[in-house]
Amino acid sequence: MDEIVNRVANSSLKNIDLEDFYPSGERILFDIKDWLYEGIILREKDFREKVAEYDWTSLKDKYIAFTCSADAIIPSWAYLLLASNASLYAKKCVVGDLNLLETVLYTEIISKFDVNPFENKPVIIKGCANKPIPESAYTLLISKLLPVAKNIMYGEACSTVPLFKKSKNK
């Protein structure tokens, strides 16, 4: 009987799974609507009291997205005040939703991503993640790989979608 050979494992194909880079830690959507007067007005004195009373240590090692789900005008200083307290404990703070938080995290990860091992190699960017990988992370990654990769595909080794092939003139 012939031996089964894994041609993908023996090829020069390089796989990238963004899920492998997913930062561990709880994500918190921190909604300040309950800190507003009558749910719609930010009164500085009351707001500062809420900030002073809050146990910021409860956010230790967590990722925080500050938001306000009420239809209210929130001055920039309010989010800065929240971040100046939360940042002492949290891993990262942003103003926005959880998708923006993931986008910011992956922007930082991909900016530090070493593309040297992918130079002149065929690359597969794995799809289908079980973790919330933002679509923008894939576009950031492909932009970083374009100058170095021989070709770039998306999916799994058994069924890829070709995205880019370096011109033979380059």
Secondary structure by P-SEA (a helix, b strand, c coil): cbbbbcccccccbbbbbccccccbbbbbbccccccccccccccaaaaaaaaaaccccccccbbbbbbbcccccccaaaaaaaaaaaaacccccccccaaaaaaaaaaaaaaaccccccccbbbbbcccccccccaaaaaaaaaaacccccbbbcccccbbbbcccccccc
